[in-house]
Amino acid sequence: MIRTVTHIGTVNACGGASKVGARLAEAQRARGILSREVVGRLCSPPNELVQSFEILPFQDAHEFRRLGLQDYEFQGSHALYHHDWIRASDVLHLHNLHGGYFNPYSLLPLSQAKPLVWTLHDMHSFTGHCAHSMNCTRWKQGCGECPDLTIYPNIQQDMSAFLWEQKRKIYTHTPLAIVTPSNWLRAKVDESILLAHPKTSVHTIHNFVDTRVFKPFDDTTQIRRALSIPESAFVIGVVAHSGVHANRWKGGMYADEIIRGLAQEFSNIYFLNIGTDAGSAYSGFANMINVPYVDSEEILAQFYSCLDVFLFTSIAENCLLVVLEALACGVPVVSFAVGGVPELVRHNQDGIVVPERDSASAREALRTLIQNKVREREMRICARKRAVESFSLEKVSDEYLHVYEAAYENFHSSLHIEIPEDFLQSLPEFIRTEYFTNALKNISQAKVQTQKSEQANPNHAVLLASEHQIRDELASFSYSRYSHIRHFKPFGVRTYFDANTCDLKVYQDLLMYWVLTRYLPKE
């Protein structure tokens, strides 16, 4: 049974990948699983559910970047095993590992310590450096002679072949449970270096949306009035962090082309550009409305609901949350057939999917919906039903739990093979740092110590959990059962008790009894 999960990612609750981790952790806590986040950078103050760790870049980190050695300057991720939450976890759930915080070789010690589930939000895990390869297929053979070093995350020198080869070596010694949010990405993974380890498994779980928050609002009069949009107007909208014009992947040039053409035909067209900042606000035509980034999902759902159509013109994507959010709000989607989008939007049912970068076809699709209100209303009903039945948080949370359990079982039922010493000695010195070697040594020693303890006490009741696990289990137990909370610290751990119904001493005794009965083997 999975009781404790830690999600590892670049940032907390900023951008699509981090939202997936945060929402999933919240859903898991609602089920009584202690699920928390450890990130490289915080977008908000740390709390008892989200923390950052010291990324510890080398003093000459700029030299690593100049040489194109992407993320090899970071040493703090090697020491993640010593983080209390990591050590207490049954499973570690990885998200984006790029973004300037995680050394690629940190996967080796982590995989020796805990079962790893890794959700891929882009292609970076198996390319030389880029998150999306566009039309390049060099990642299948080993990269090198990179056609575009500027694609995020960019590198200053072409070390793509070296970076690709190091990833291949890492995966050879790292068993992973890979999750792809689309069949489109799954097909690429099947051709990639990620499957180098015989124990690695691949699963497809689409992203999800909280259909209780993202839902249709029947009365959008107030929000349209606040935006100075007439009730009779036909509103086309986009949602993108920093705006659709700030990122070349978002296809802003295509959105411009489409909207300009329609504005010449229809005087009642309005374009809502949600997520803009000062540098990406756009005034391409009179009825353009720029809305800054919306932090509140409840307010964002109302913005979606005031749209007649959601336009998606990205040219490189995987499984987009914004598309799912629009569907959940009952908004038809007109989109390029990019990445996993055709798996989300059923053509001519929930929206209209047109060939990639085909502005003329997208404009024709929008023209059809502007002129056919009956069809638009039918698509609204289908879109909402699609989101509820296929992409609900509850459904996806169940699917992830099955992957966790399989990864946990695989990790604990199979013999752990130590990473060969000759392989470690063959690594360049800038990889084989003190942080890296100490991490592997400490984890290996901890395993030996555990085995000796079990062998020395075969017939005695041995406490199987570490002190860290016990403390976190106590917090998990009370967290999932008590809604009226007050802080206190029995056994040196913050937890909660119901001040209205439970005496403090009795509650302490109950907690200790629960831990002991959970971790002491039956005679």
N, C-alpha and C positions, 0 to 999 in steps of 0.2 A: 504494500500500500504506500503510495506517495504522500508524504506528509509535509515536506519542505522543498521548495524550489527557489532558485535564485536566477533571475534574468540578468544577463550581461550585455550591455550595449554602449553606444557612443554617448548619447545624452538621454535625459528623461523627458518624455512628453513633448519633444520638439521634432516635428517631421513624422512621416508615415511609419518608418520602421520602429521608432521609439514609442509611437502611439500603440502599435500592435503589442509590444511588450507590456506597456502600462495597463492597457485594457485587459489583456489576458491575465496578468497578475491580479487585477481587481476581481475578475470572475473566479479565479482560483481561490482567493481568500473567502469569497462568498460561499464556497464549498467546504470551508474548514481547512484548506491547505495554506500553510504559511508561505506566501509567495512574495518575494521582495526583489528590488532592482539594485544592482551595483553598476555604476556607469563611469565613463571617463570624465565627463563634464556634466555639471548640474545646471539646469535652466531655472531651478527654484531651490530654496534652502533645503538642506538634508533633513530627513525625519526618520521615524522608526521603520519606514517601508522603503525608503530610497536613500542611498549613500553613494558617494564617489570614492575613488581610491587614488593614491598618488601615482601618476603615470611615470614619473622619474625619467625624464629625457636626459641623455648625455649632455654634458656641457657644450660639446661641439656638435649639437644636433643639426645645426645649419649645414654642416659639412656632409652629414648623411643625406640631407635633402638635396644638396647640390649634386651629389653623386647618384641620385636616383634610387637610393636604398630605402624604399618606402616603408616607414614605421619601424625600422630596425633600431632607431635611436631610443625607443621606449623600453624601460626595464621594469617599471612598476607592475606590469601585467604578469611578469614571471612570479611575483610574490603573491598573486591573488589567492593562492591556496591558504595563506595564513589569515585571510579575512574571516572573521567569525561566521559570517553568513554563508560563505562558500563552504567552510568545513562542516557546517551543520546541515548542508543540503543533501537531499536524496538524489537530485538531478540538477545539473546546470543547463540553463536554456540560453544559448548564444543567439545574438541578433547580428547587426552590422559590426564587424570587427575592424573595419577600416574607419577612417575619420580622425586619425592622429591621436591614438591612445593605447593601442594594443599591438605588441610585438608578435608577428606571425608564429614564432617558435614557442610562444606561451601555450599554444595548443598541446604541446607534448606533455608538460607536467600536469596540466589540467586533466588530460585524458587518462593519465595514470592514477589520478586521485578520485575522479568522479565520472559517472555516465554523462556524456555530452549530447544534447539535442541542439541542432543548429538550424534555425530558420533563415533561409537565403532570401534577402530582399532585392538582390540584384545579381550580377554576374561576377562580382569582384573576387569571389572565393576561388575561381578557376581561370582567371585571366592574368596576364602579366602585370597589369596595374589598373585597368579601367573597370568602372562599375557597369558600363554597357559598351559592348564592342561594336555597336551599330551593325554595319554589314561585314565587318572583319571576322574571319574565322581562324586566324592564326593561333588562337588559344587551343585549338584542337591538336596542333603539332608542336607547340612550344614557344609561341610568340617570338620576339625578336624582330628587328626592323619595323618597329611600331609605326603605323601610318599616322597616328595622332597622339602625341604625348600630352596634349592639353586636356583630353577628356578626363573628367573627375573620376577618382582623385589623381591629379596630374603628377608627372615626374619630370625633373629637369634634364635628365640624361636617359638615354634609352637603355635601361637595365631590365627591360621587360622579359627577356629570355632568362636572365639570372633569377628574377623574382618568381617567374613561373616554375622554374626547376626547383627552387627552394620549397615552394608550396607542394610540389609533387613529392619531395622527400618527406615533408612533414606528414602528409596524408598517408604515406606508406606505413607510418608507425602510429597512426591516430585513428582508432575506431570511432565512428560518428553515426548518429541517427540524424540524417539530413531531412529537412522538411522544405519542400518547394511550394509556394503559394499559387502555383499555376502549372498546368501540364506543359505549357510552353517552356517554362524554365526547367521542368523535369526532363524534357527531351534533351536539353543542352547538358544537364548534369550527367545524363547517361552516356554522353560522349566525352566527359571531362576527366581530369585527374583526381577528382574528389573520390572516385571509387577505387583508389589504389589499395586500400586496406580491405581484406576479405570479410571483416566483420561489419563494415559500413553498410547501412541500410538507407533507403530513400523512400520518402512518403510524400504524398501530395495532399496538403490541407489548404484550402483557399482562405484568404483573409476573411474577416468578419466585421459586423457592424452591430452596434447596440440598437436594436430595432425599437426599444422602449424610449430611447432618446431621439433617435433619428426617425421621425414619423411625419406623416402629412399633417399640416395645419390647415383646416378648412377656411379659416378667416385670416387672410393675409393683408387685410385692408390697412391695418396700422403700420406694418413694416413697409408697405409700398408707399404709404403717405409720408413716412419718415425719410424715404429715399427720393421723394418727389417723382414717383413713378405713377402715371395714370392707371386707373383700374382696367382700362381697355387695352393697355399696352401689352405687347408680346415680349416677354423677358427671356433673353438667352444669357446663361451664366457660366462662369468658370470659377474653379477654386484651386489655388496653388499657393504654397508657402512662398512669400515674397512676390506673388503675382505671376501670371502666365508669361509675362514679358521678361522676367528676370533670369530665366534659365532656358538655354537653347533646347533642352530636351522637352520643354513644355509646349513647344510648337507655337509660340506667340505670333510668329510671322504668318502662319496658316490661319490662326484665329482672326488676325487683322484682315487678311484677304477675304475670308468668308463673311465677316461682319460688314465690311465696306460694301461688298456686292449686294448684300441683302438690304442695307440702309438706302441704297439707291432705288430699290424697288418698293420698300414698305416704309411709310413714314412713322408707324407706331412701334418700331423695333427699339428695344432698350438692351444694353449690354452691361451685365453686372460682373465686374472684375474683382473677385473676393480674395483677400490675402495680400494685397499690395503693400509696399512700403514706400518711403519717400522717393527711392530711386527707381521704382518700377511702375509708378502710377502712369496712366496712359490717357491721352485725350484725343484719340484718333478720330472721333466724330462727336456730334453734339449730344447724343444720348448715351454716352459712355459714363458709367458710374463706378468709381474706384472705392473699394471698401477695404480698410486695413485688416490685418490678421485678426481673426476672431478666436479668442481663447476659449470662450464658453461654447460647449457643444450644443446646449439648448438653444442659444441664440443662432448658432450656425445652422441648426435644423430649420429655424424659421426663415433664414435667408434662402435655403434650398427650396422651401415650400412656396416661396413667392416666385420661383422660376417656372416658366412654361417648358423649357428644355435645358438640359445640361450639355454643354459642348466640351468635348475632350479631344484636344489636338496634339497630345504628346507623341513624340516619335521614338521614345525608348522608355518602356515601363514594364512592370511585372504583374502585380495584382493590386490595383489602385484602391485605396480606402475612399477617395473622393467619389469614385464611380459607385461604390457600394453605398455610400452615404446618400448620394442622389437617388439611387433606386429605392432605398428604405424610406425616403421622403416622398416617394411616388412621383418622381420626376423622370420622364423619358430621357434617354441618353443618345446623343448623336456623337459617334466616336470613330476615329481611325482604327483599323484592325491591327493594333499594335500589341505585342506581348500577350499577356493573358486576358486582355479585354474581351475578345470574342467568347471566352469561357464564362464571363460575368453577364454580358448583355446579349440576350437572344435576339438575333436580327429579326426585325419586323414584329417583335412581341414586346420587349421592354424598351426598345429604341431602334435605332438604325445604325448599322456598322458598315463603314465604307472603306475602300482600300487606303492603305497608309499614304499620307501626304497628298491625298486627292481632294483638294479644296473644292473643286467643282462639284463632286459627288456629295460632299458634306453640305454644301450650300443648297443643293437640290433636295436633300433630305430635310433640311430645316424649312425650306419653302413648302414642302409637302405638309409638314405639321402646322405651319402657320395657316395654310389654306384649308386644312381638314381638322376641325376641332373635335369631331367625333373620334377620329383615329387617335388623336392626342390623348383624349380621356380614356380610351381603351388601354393605351400603353401605360397610363398612370396606374391603373388597377393592376396590370400585369407586373409592373416594376416593383410595387410594394409587396405583392405576393411572392415574387421571386426572392427578394431580400429576406423575408421572414422565413420562408421554407428552406432556403439553401445556405444563407450566410449569417445566421443568427449566432450570437456570442455563445449561447448554450450548446449549440450543435458543434461548433468548432472547439470549444473547451473540452467536450467529451472526446473528440478525435485526438487532441493533444495529450490527454490523459492516457489514452491507449499507447501512444508513442512513448511517453515517459515510462510507463510500466514495462514495456518491451525493452527499452534501453537499460532500465534498472536491472531487470532480470538477466539480460545478456552480460552486463558488467559483472554481476556477482556470481553468475553460474559458470563463467569460463575462467580458465587459468590466465593470469596476467603475465604477459611476456614483457620482460624488462627491455628497454630500448638498448640495442647493442652498443657496447662501449666503443667498438671500432667506428661505428657510424658517428657517435658523438665526437670522437677525436678527429674525425675528418672534416668537421665543420670549421669555417673560418673563425678566427679569434674574436671578431666583432659580434659573432653570434654566440659563441661559447663563452659568455661572460660569467662573472661570479654570481650574479643574480640568477642566471639560467641554471648553472650547474648546482647551486645550492638548493634551488627549488626541486630539481630531480632527486638530489641526495636526501633531502628532508622527507619527501614523499616515500621514497624507498625505505628509509629507516622506520617511518611510521607503520608501513605495511609489515615489516619484519617484527616490530614490537607487538603489533596486534596478533600476528600468528603465534608468537611465543606465549602471549598471555592466554590464548585459547588452548594451546597445547598443555600449558602448566596447570590449567584448571578445568579439566574435561568434565568433572562430576560436581562442580560447584556452581552456585548461582553467580554468574559473572555479569556485571553491568555492561551491556553491549554498546551503549551510547557514550559518546564523549561528553565532557562537561558542557561543551558548546551546544551539542545536540539537546541535552536535557534542558538547558536554559531556553532554547528556542522552542522546544516542544511545550514547555510550560506556557510561554507566550501564545503559541498557536492554540492550545487548549482553551485558554480563557478568551482569546481574541474572537473565536468563532461562536462562543456561547453566551457572552455577556454584552448586553446592549447598554445597560446603566453602568458606567465605569468610573472607577476612582483609582488613582495610582498608589501602589505600594511596592515594596521590594523584598519579598521573601527569597531567601537563598541568593541574594545579590542580583536578582533579575527583575526588571520592570514587568509587571503584569497587571491584571485587573481583577476586581471582584465586585459583586453586586451588593452595594451597601444597604439596600433595602431588605434583602432576604437572606443574607449569608454573614454569619459571624466570621471575623477575620481569621481567628485561630482554626476554626473548623475548615475554612476554605484552604488554608495552608496545608492542613492535614490531607484534605481531599486531593490537592494537587500532587503532593508527594506520593500518595497511594497510587494515583493514576500513572505517574512516571514509573514507579517500581513495578507495577503489574504489567506495564507495557514492555519494559525492557528486560525483566528477569525471565529467563527461559523456564518453561514448565518442567516440573520434576517428573 
